[in-house]
């Protein structure tokens, strides 16, 4: 399978090369004319072109950055990181720099325009290096060198000015940023100072240690106060128990002790005691309603009211627990116990207040302790901002000083590595290369012109195209010979055998042999009609000479001129046309009386006869069918020359009476559309197409004059025989 595939591909390549060669052979004059014209034009342009010279120089960009970076506060280019110098290239080619370079006092450049200089100059980068190659082309080599020299001076001056400009701009930028940076630094310092004053913090770490120690001290104080408070509460409990045993409630004892210390209250209490004694005495003497008793009772009540008011003013709500008699008779022991109770309760209250104060202080310290991380964070951030802004101010001051130094420098950042040279040899035109390109373009143009003509032409030019277009078996290829045989008399009626060695005769013999084998395969091919798509495709010539060849091979052959409109067969044979096919169809005259002998006794010819008014009706008549039946019984082969298919229906009329129709196609005569339409007409009328014959085949087509074998040799296999078999579209 692989060998077969390779063989098919090789054949296809040979076919493509053959097709290319055939196209060039057909249009070789046009191709040669186009090639010559293009080559001549290229050669003329080469030799007439004024020589051009080119000078070059090398420029090192950014050899050492002399302008310091402004601390990241301003976006500046880093020369050492620049790999693509496209921006610099555009700057070097700018109109302003070029105009400055060629402007006066360089009087030699008066005739040069900026546009012309930019057009003739070229700048390219050397790989990824910071090196540029600047070249300039001119018809004058000295001027090419001088232009580059002027440009080199301008570029160096521009680099120095650019460096100064960058330094000046940077200083201006720093002068604008420095007050802002100083203001930010002052603001941060003020915030940090306020923070320290508010929280009393100098250093957060020391403050944290101080708060931690205070927290521990408060815990210890709390423990001590709680112990003392517990002892006081125990002593107070014991003292209250002693007072209760002495018949005195602790609260009342305290109140009595307080009232007993009041002179006014004590005086009223003594008066009350005296009145009670007097009242008791009077009651022994008088009744309750006695004026003396009532007077004493009234005084007693008044003194009691005064005592009540006095106790309320001293004790407040606790005065309800006071027994006046106990206050009056309050003893020294009770007073001592009461004083101790008062002292303990006072101490207890003081201890409780102290404990509450400690716990409140603990809460405050705890809150401060919880704030320490946040305060540390705020302090750290403020301190960081202070350092950053302080560093920014210092950097600006340092950079400003450096930029002032750089502004005063005269070192150019761009350096001319190689100065422009005086060119000796022109770079253009390159005669050898231009002539080679002109020849190549001429050849391509010639081939293109040939293919264009081939594309524009719709006529069939290749035998392979004809086979593919018709889909019919190729029965033969007839060569194109010098001089036209159609319409010419055969000189002196020489027998055709005298031309046996000619290509034309051999191709007809090959066609005759194919017809014999075609008939042998079917046993039915005896009557054949010859037609074409358009007139003048050589079908009449082929019909006549094929009949002669068949007769020469010993066959009984009848050649009939079925072209009743424009007959030419009798002219080719050199015979008269007084009577013929039309005579046999329109009269009772027998057909054999109209037969004329040609060259040999075996070749008979019936001319068309007089032109009838309606050829189609005659050809489609029943009598025509009878003639075909009689001819089929009398002759081995009956060859009928019919008109072209396009335009008339004569061929279709006889198509159903013949055994097959041979379609003759002249190379470069009919178009694809003509042939396609003709075949469609024949097939639609149920005509049997026996095959196709290619006529006017030139030697340049590279086709042999036999079909599938050497001229005159039969096919060697059943497959080859089938290739020339009868194609019956419909029977």
ABEGO torsion letter per residue (X at the ends): XAAAAAAAAAAAAAAAAAAAAAAAAAAAAAAAAAAAAAAAAAAAAAAABBBBBBBBBBBBBGABBABBBBGGABBBBBAAABABAAAAAAAAABAAAAAAAABOABAAAAABBAAAAAAABBBBBBEABABBBBBBBBABAAAAAAAAAAAAAAAAAAAAAAAAAAAAAAAAAAAAAAAAAAAAAAAAAAAAAAAAAAAGBABAAAAAAAAAAAAAAAAAAAAAAAAAAAAAAAAAAAAAAAAAAAGBBAAAAAAAAAAAABAAAAAAAAAAAAAAAAAAAAAAABBAABAAAAAAAAAAAAAAAAAAAAAAAAAEAAAAABBAAAAAABBAAAAAAAAAAAAAAAAAAAAAAAAAAAAAAAAAAAAAAAAAAAAAAAAAAAAAAAAAAAAAAAAAAAAAAAAAAAAABABBABBBABBBBBBABBAOBBAAAAAAAAAAAAAAAAAAAAAAAAAABABBABAAAAAAAAGBBBABBBBBBBEBABGBBBBGGBBAAAAAABAAAAAAAAAAAAAAAAAAAAGABABBBBBBABBGAGAAAAAAAAAAAAAAAGBBBBBBBABAABBAAAAAAGBBAABBAAAAAABABBAAAABBBBGBAABBBBBAEBBBABAAAAAABAAAAAAAAAAAAABABBBBBBBBABGBAAAAAAAAABABBBBBBBBGABBAAAAAAAAAAAAAAGBBBAEBBBBGBBAAAGBBABBGBBBGBBBABAAAAAAABBBBABX
